[in-house]
Amino acid sequence: MVAVGFHSHWLNGIDYIGQSGKTASKGAKYPPEYTGYTFPLATSIVLSGQYEDDLDNCEDIVYTGQGGNNLLGNKRQIQDQVMLRGNLGLKNCMEQCVPVRVVRGHQSANSYVGKVYTYDGLYQVVNYWAEKGVSGFTVFKFRLKRLEGQPLMTTNQVQYTRGRIPNSISEIRGLVCVDISDGQEDIPIPATNLVDDPPVAPAGNCKGTCVDPKSCACARLNGSDFPYVHRDGGRLIEPKAVVFECGPNCGCGPGCVNRTSQRGLRYRLEVFRTPKKGWGVRSWDYIPSGAPVCEYIGILKKTDEVDTASENSYIFDIDCLQTMKGLDGRERRLGDVTLPTYLEKDDDKKSESVPEFCIDAGSTGNVARFINHSCQPNLFVQCILSTHHNIKLARVTLVAADNIPPLKELTYDYGYALDSVMDPDGKIRQMACYCGAEDCRKRLF
Ligand SMILES: C[S@@+](CC[C@H](N)C(=O)[O-])C[C@H]1O[C@@H](n2cnc3c(N)ncnc32)[C@H](O)[C@@H]1O
């Protein structure tokens, strides 16, 4: 600032012109525009946090006059200030309505002096007074107000133009993403954000663990929020038409909240024999509402290729699309989910009315295959997309619909419409329900 003539003192925060008590008169050494002004006149002040009593609210400043501090940089006053030089200059500016330039110092690790300075416009001194400062010495206070009609201040967040290209990733300031192409381009494309607080990454694949739904493309598909809360190891906030979780194309790790259903079993489950329903499943642990209990695992098959002649009671139809659209008597799930565009097309009504794929846990499966039906279930079926966005091939996870005490049988609603199951010869099959619920409809199908 000294070099460019913006502020001609190395140490003083107030720059001023003219000698004390002098008034410029025509023909004197002052330029004609100063005629009639009493000197000194302050020309600029630098706010650098040097004084312990400074207050700065950007548009309004309470600035401590100069003098009386120990110049050691520790901001301590050691004697009274006097109304001379810069202090008098500010007072004269107030009395003669002369605006003052304001320069602010900002801490900056990137500057070799540890600070950068910005010019923040013209301010008017509107008031001044003397008071005892924090250290007990008299200090002058000057209240300055930023003049109207000037460009908005942009230096709350100082932005730097660097004269050289960073040598390495670690030198890039405000780095929010090392490579937005996620390795798909030969040359990585880093993203930086020095504006937002906290800084967000551009939309795209997720990095680290997703903490901000705005910067997680998968969370945005869920209606711009994570479907889970962290509590109890991750709980689904509410049943959704479909949950979009982070997957293999995201850069986030297994700890990401938006991978809650992918963490495997968390409760000690037991397969136990029931009196009338064959095997059933219960938990030794308390399961909180919204906790994913287990995924329905088996062999993925086309529904029309399943052998209906064989008695296979471990087929799970992937009917997420039907549930989402409320087709075939299925109760439609609410939720502001962004449907993949192909689901909006209405040209494939037939394939929409019957689930195209199913999970066959008859020969290969996990504990989910032993979970029985109930007309008053304590689990619900949640469709989840993570590795792709084909709803017809969604993963199926069973989630706690309620707080489930230990040793209570785990059940979900199989969702059969009555008289919907037929033998290969077209005869309607029926199965009695022994769920024992108060409002049991007495038939599974
Ligand atoms: C997916 S399996 C469940 C595990 C089965 N209980 C077992 O022993 O392997 C579905 C079969 O369990 C039986 N089941 C499930 N829920 C039932 C219920 N509420 N009432 C009667 N039987 C039921 C039926 O035989 C049904 O076909």
The ligand as a MOL file (V3000), in Angstrom:
LIG
                    3D

  0  0  0     0  0            999 V3000
M  V30 BEGIN CTAB
M  V30 COUNTS 27 29 0 0 0
M  V30 BEGIN ATOM
M  V30 1 C -40.8520 -67.2120 3.1540 0
M  V30 2 S -41.3970 -68.6290 3.9570 0 CHG=1
M  V30 3 C -41.2300 -68.2250 5.6150 0
M  V30 4 C -40.4830 -69.2570 6.3900 0
M  V30 5 C -41.2360 -70.5390 6.6050 0
M  V30 6 N -42.0630 -70.4340 7.7520 0
M  V30 7 C -40.3030 -71.7190 6.7520 0
M  V30 8 O -40.4960 -72.5670 7.6040 0
M  V30 9 O -39.3710 -71.8320 5.9660 0 CHG=-1
M  V30 10 C -43.0900 -68.5030 3.6250 0
M  V30 11 C -43.8740 -69.6450 4.0910 0
M  V30 12 O -43.9990 -69.6550 5.4990 0
M  V30 13 C -45.2880 -70.0090 5.9020 0
M  V30 14 N -45.9310 -68.8310 6.5220 0
M  V30 15 C -45.4130 -67.6270 6.5850 0
M  V30 16 N -46.2480 -66.8130 7.2380 0
M  V30 17 C -47.3160 -67.5140 7.5790 0
M  V30 18 C -48.5050 -67.1970 8.2610 0
M  V30 19 N -48.7820 -65.9910 8.7370 0
M  V30 20 N -49.3980 -68.1810 8.4300 0
M  V30 21 C -49.1300 -69.3940 7.9660 0
M  V30 22 N -48.0260 -69.7480 7.3280 0
M  V30 23 C -47.1180 -68.8220 7.1230 0
M  V30 24 C -46.0230 -70.3920 4.6630 0
M  V30 25 O -45.8650 -71.7870 4.4780 0
M  V30 26 C -45.2960 -69.6470 3.6070 0
M  V30 27 O -45.4380 -70.2360 2.3470 0
M  V30 END ATOM
M  V30 BEGIN BOND
M  V30 1 1 1 2
M  V30 2 1 2 3
M  V30 3 1 2 10
M  V30 4 1 3 4
M  V30 5 1 4 5
M  V30 6 1 5 6
M  V30 7 1 5 7
M  V30 8 2 7 8
M  V30 9 1 7 9
M  V30 10 1 10 11
M  V30 11 1 11 12
M  V30 12 1 11 26
M  V30 13 1 12 13
M  V30 14 1 13 14
M  V30 15 1 13 24
M  V30 16 1 14 15
M  V30 17 1 14 23
M  V30 18 2 15 16
M  V30 19 1 16 17
M  V30 20 1 17 18
M  V30 21 2 17 23
M  V30 22 1 18 19
M  V30 23 2 18 20
M  V30 24 1 20 21
M  V30 25 2 21 22
M  V30 26 1 22 23
M  V30 27 1 24 25
M  V30 28 1 24 26
M  V30 29 1 26 27
M  V30 END BOND
M  V30 END CTAB
M  END
